[in-house]
Amino acid sequence: MRNGTRQILDSLIERYPPLFVCKNSIESAFNIFSDCYVNNGKLLICGNGGSAADAEHIVGELMKGFMHKRPISNRDRDAIFANLGENAESHYLINHLQSALPAISLVSHSALMTAFNNDVQPDLVFAQQVYGYGRQEDVVVGLSTSGNSKNVVYAMKIAKAFGLKTVALTGQHGGELKEIVDACICVPANSTPIIQEYHLPVYHVLCMMVESEEYGVKT
Ligand SMILES: O=C(CO)[C@@H](O)[C@H](O)[C@H](O)[C@H](O)COP(=O)(O)O
């Protein structure tokens, strides 16, 4: 981990001292995300209620520049010039497109979700998408304050069955998720809204850390 990336994690603990107990698990989650991106993988993110909103929020931070500008690669710039010509519109595209850290929210496909819930099996709605989108280099991320939401648990089990890595953000006890995922960040709270309040700075920092590792100033 680069120095700048470690400082981001240290500053989280300075701002939220109770999160010290999560420092190792956050670092494990960061390592899993970093390996995923080095191997051209993507994150598949799910949760219910407030955690569904969090899943979408995480995708927003990763799929475009967050704390850093993310110019597209020279190879992609050359592809645009080669295929669209070197003109004002190509420069416009190159100047505004940003490199993504690929991530897909599994809570956002309303036609698929409503049809699957209505016609098939609601507790497998995330598992179905992990099965459909997932590749071995990908990581499934589940947010669950109880750690026991069946649809998130099944998503993790299908990930495990097909060799994908798994990361969960839960409350203090971790529930069933804690027993089955590769890294479980169990924030130190028991009540749903307070767990959710801790999840936000944790996932912000994880997004900052992976972005810093890839796009931060190289020292
Ligand atoms: O946001 C809230 C309450 O604060 C709720 O929507 C909450 O997210 C829902 O009750 C979820 O279904 C709880 O599921 P989970 O966090 O235990 O997986």
The ligand as a Gaussian input file, in Angstrom:
#p B3LYP/6-31G(d) Opt

LIG

0 1
 O      -32.735000       2.037000       6.274000
 C      -33.422000       1.372000       7.002000
 C      -33.739000       1.708000       8.412000
 O      -32.868000       2.677000       8.885000
 C      -34.028000       0.211000       6.530000
 O      -34.463000       0.499000       5.253000
 C      -33.099000      -1.006000       6.481000
 O      -32.076000      -0.728000       5.597000
 C      -33.936000      -2.163000       6.081000
 O      -34.795000      -2.486000       7.154000
 C      -33.155000      -3.393000       5.664000
 O      -34.048000      -4.328000       5.115000
 C      -32.370000      -4.028000       6.786000
 O      -31.601000      -5.092000       6.257000
 P      -30.142000      -5.421000       6.784000
 O      -29.397000      -4.137000       6.935000
 O      -30.300000      -6.154000       8.086000
 O      -29.559000      -6.331000       5.744000

